[in-house]
Amino acid sequence: MNRRQILKGLPAVAVLPPMLGGLIRPAAAQDVALREGDRVLGESEAPVTIIEYSSLTCPHCARFHREILPQVKSEWIEEGRAKLAYRHFPLDGLALRAAMVANAMPTDRAFFAFIEVLFETQAQWSQAQDPLEALARHAQLAGLSQERFNAAVEDEPGMNAVLEGFVEARDEFGVNSTPTFFANGEKVQGVGDYESFAQVLDAA
């Protein structure tokens, strides 16, 4: 399947609203695991591995990053109990381009700082009259030059790699909504609050 066909299919992917208590389902595949190239937050030896599939234009993903992830960081990641790998699952062309800009960040620390800014300001840049210009301003504040920004949003091999990851997640791991998490292989959708997510992490 080529990039154009995948992009046409992006709007068909559901955005799952938060559900009380969260919904845990068996992992679609047992080999959902960290791999080379993953952007990871936390210590490598942490016993719980959280893999997140999110779209930078998804409001429910933004809510998770604003309201739930800070406590996950303080009580799990910073305590060495868990690590989080972020994988792009873009729901539209703008999310794909934002993913490319995030991927241009030189370190994991810079990557996570940048996506947190994008989630915090999602309503402003994603609904701007010129979203790419608004995205470029955020990138420049993060230290990315206009030249590197342009190269990122035009990086066709990079876009193809992100979309291949999208297809893998959809077809092999059963990801059909955002955000979707795997906690040591257990698939989690519809995280409504920190307490329900912490229960999943405790079980993992």
DRENKEGU-75484 format. One record per residue (C-alpha): x, y, z. Coordinates in steps of 0.25 Angstrom, whole numbers, m for minus. Layout:
REM DRENKEGU-75484
+-------+-------+-------+
:     X :     Y :     Z :
+-------+-------+-------+
:     X :     Y :     Z :
...
+-------+-------+-------+
//
This chain:
REM DRENKEGU-75484
+-------+-------+-------+
:     X :     Y :     Z :
+-------+-------+-------+
:     0 :     0 :     0 :
:     6 :    14 :    m4 :
:     6 :    26 :     4 :
:    m6 :    33 :    m3 :
:   m15 :    21 :    m1 :
:   m11 :    21 :    14 :
:   m13 :    36 :    15 :
:   m27 :    34 :     9 :
:   m30 :    24 :    19 :
:   m26 :    32 :    31 :
:   m40 :    38 :    34 :
:   m46 :    25 :    35 :
:   m38 :    22 :    48 :
:   m46 :    25 :    60 :
:   m43 :    34 :    71 :
:   m47 :    27 :    84 :
:   m53 :    36 :    95 :
:   m48 :    34 :   109 :
:   m56 :    23 :   117 :
:   m58 :    22 :   132 :
:   m48 :    13 :   138 :
:   m41 :     9 :   125 :
:   m43 :    m3 :   116 :
:   m32 :   m14 :   116 :
:   m32 :   m24 :   105 :
:   m22 :   m35 :   102 :
:   m10 :   m31 :    93 :
:   m12 :   m33 :    78 :
:     2 :   m38 :    77 :
:    12 :   m43 :    88 :
:    23 :   m36 :    80 :
:    19 :   m22 :    84 :
:    32 :   m18 :    90 :
:    43 :    m7 :    89 :
:    51 :    m6 :    77 :
:    63 :     1 :    71 :
:    58 :    16 :    68 :
:    47 :    17 :    78 :
:    47 :    30 :    86 :
:    47 :    26 :   100 :
:    45 :    34 :   113 :
:    51 :    27 :   126 :
:    61 :    17 :   130 :
:    64 :     5 :   121 :
:    63 :    m5 :   132 :
:    50 :     0 :   137 :
:    41 :   m13 :   139 :
:    28 :    m7 :   132 :
:    29 :    m3 :   118 :
:    18 :     6 :   113 :
:    17 :     7 :    98 :
:     8 :    19 :    94 :
:     1 :    20 :    80 :
:    m4 :    35 :    79 :
:    m7 :    45 :    68 :
:    m2 :    59 :    71 :
:   m16 :    65 :    66 :
:   m24 :    56 :    75 :
:   m31 :    63 :    86 :
:   m32 :    51 :    95 :
:   m17 :    49 :    93 :
:   m15 :    63 :    97 :
:   m23 :    61 :   110 :
:   m15 :    49 :   114 :
:    m2 :    57 :   112 :
:    m8 :    69 :   120 :
:   m15 :    62 :   131 :
:   m11 :    48 :   133 :
:     4 :    47 :   128 :
:    10 :    57 :   138 :
:     6 :    48 :   150 :
:    10 :    35 :   142 :
:    24 :    42 :   140 :
:    25 :    46 :   155 :
:    20 :    33 :   161 :
:    25 :    23 :   151 :
:    35 :    28 :   141 :
:    44 :    37 :   150 :
:    43 :    26 :   161 :
:    49 :    16 :   151 :
:    37 :     7 :   151 :
:    33 :     9 :   137 :
:    38 :    15 :   123 :
:    29 :    20 :   112 :
:    32 :    19 :    97 :
:    24 :    28 :    88 :
:    20 :    24 :    74 :
:    13 :    32 :    64 :
:    m1 :    28 :    59 :
:    m5 :    40 :    51 :
:   m20 :    42 :    48 :
:   m18 :    52 :    37 :
:    m8 :    59 :    29 :
:    m5 :    70 :    38 :
:    m2 :    60 :    50 :
:     7 :    53 :    40 :
:    15 :    66 :    37 :
:    15 :    69 :    52 :
:    21 :    55 :    54 :
:    32 :    58 :    44 :
:    36 :    71 :    51 :
:    36 :    64 :    65 :
:    45 :    53 :    59 :
:    55 :    63 :    55 :
:    58 :    67 :    69 :
:    72 :    62 :    72 :
:    70 :    55 :    85 :
:    59 :    48 :    93 :
:    58 :    59 :   103 :
:    56 :    69 :    92 :
:    46 :    60 :    85 :
:    37 :    59 :    98 :
:    38 :    73 :   101 :
:    34 :    77 :    87 :
:    22 :    68 :    87 :
:    17 :    72 :   101 :
:    17 :    87 :    95 :
:     9 :    82 :    83 :
:    m1 :    75 :    92 :
:    m2 :    87 :   102 :
:    m4 :    96 :    90 :
:   m12 :    87 :    81 :
:   m24 :    95 :    79 :
:   m16 :   107 :    75 :
:    m6 :   102 :    65 :
:   m15 :    91 :    59 :
:   m27 :   100 :    56 :
:   m19 :   112 :    52 :
:   m21 :   119 :    38 :
:    m8 :   113 :    34 :
:    m5 :   101 :    43 :
:     9 :    99 :    37 :
:    13 :   113 :    40 :
:     9 :   111 :    54 :
:    16 :    98 :    55 :
:    29 :   104 :    49 :
:    28 :   115 :    60 :
:    28 :   104 :    71 :
:    39 :    97 :    64 :
:    48 :   109 :    64 :
:    45 :   112 :    79 :
:    50 :    98 :    81 :
:    63 :   101 :    73 :
:    60 :    95 :    60 :
:    64 :   104 :    48 :
:    54 :   108 :    37 :
:    63 :   100 :    28 :
:    62 :    87 :    36 :
:    47 :    89 :    38 :
:    45 :    90 :    23 :
:    54 :    77 :    21 :
:    46 :    70 :    32 :
:    32 :    73 :    26 :
:    37 :    69 :    12 :
:    44 :    56 :    17 :
:    37 :    45 :     8 :
:    45 :    33 :    13 :
:    42 :    38 :    28 :
:    28 :    40 :    25 :
:    27 :    26 :    18 :
:    34 :    20 :    31 :
:    23 :    26 :    40 :
:    12 :    21 :    31 :
:    18 :     7 :    31 :
:    18 :     8 :    46 :
:     3 :    12 :    45 :
:     0 :     0 :    36 :
:     7 :    m9 :    45 :
:     0 :    m4 :    58 :
:   m13 :    m5 :    51 :
:   m12 :   m18 :    44 :
:    m3 :   m26 :    54 :
:    m6 :   m20 :    67 :
:   m21 :   m16 :    66 :
:   m19 :    m1 :    68 :
:   m31 :     6 :    63 :
:   m32 :    18 :    72 :
:   m24 :    28 :    79 :
:   m18 :    28 :    89 :
:   m15 :    13 :    90 :
:    m5 :     7 :   100 :
:     2 :    m6 :   102 :
:     7 :    m8 :   117 :
:    16 :   m20 :   116 :
:     8 :   m25 :   105 :
:    m6 :   m23 :   110 :
:   m14 :   m14 :   101 :
:   m21 :    m2 :   108 :
:   m31 :     7 :   101 :
:   m40 :    18 :   107 :
:   m31 :    23 :   119 :
:   m41 :    33 :   127 :
:   m32 :    36 :   139 :
:   m19 :    34 :   146 :
:   m24 :    24 :   156 :
:   m30 :    14 :   145 :
:   m17 :    15 :   137 :
:    m8 :    13 :   150 :
:   m17 :     0 :   152 :
:   m12 :    m5 :   139 :
:     2 :    m2 :   142 :
:     1 :    m9 :   155 :
:    m4 :   m21 :   148 :
:     7 :   m21 :   138 :
+-------+-------+-------+
//
